[in-house]
Amino acid sequence: ITVEKNKVAADSNMLSNNINAQLLYDNLEYDQSYEMVNSLINDEKADDKTFFLKGRLELKFNLLDRSEKSFINAAALNNKDHMTMNALAYVYSINNKLLKAEAAYRMSIETNSDSIFAHKNLGVLLIKLDRPQDSLFYLDKAAVMSLKNGDYQEYKAIVRIIHSLKSTDNAVGLSLKNLENLESQFIKEI
């Protein structure tokens, strides 16, 4: 029973420390937040959320290699967190590790199939990889989800990306026509 109480107390303390580090981040106290997360890691009092925050801070500080490692550590501790996989994919794409970015975005979508961000960014990434048909599939899904979620600005931004595909086949035109019809239905409902 004592061991269980100690574990509960340690978990509670870790949560409290993560919340404090996040509050510092939210209050734009990045240096203090970074100091705190590094201290937690050095004291072996860190979990996936600690490493995720560390990665976000390193991204903010433009420490891309360190950020990548922190997101990898966060994913190693919890590979079911779609936010971690999104962040890792984003850093991979910045570091021009496009195939790793693709894999991370796909893992994010696996854990959260409603992630507009992951669908949109995977679609954009697939354009860079010269795979417009695959790109269209994810961009179309992202557009539909953003429209259904009432995020009209995001929807219009995604439609602009789809327009930029200008594929020679009819898939882009068909997708845009279907999206226009869906958009009209949503506007009538409002």
Disulfide bonds with the S-S distance in Angstrom:
none
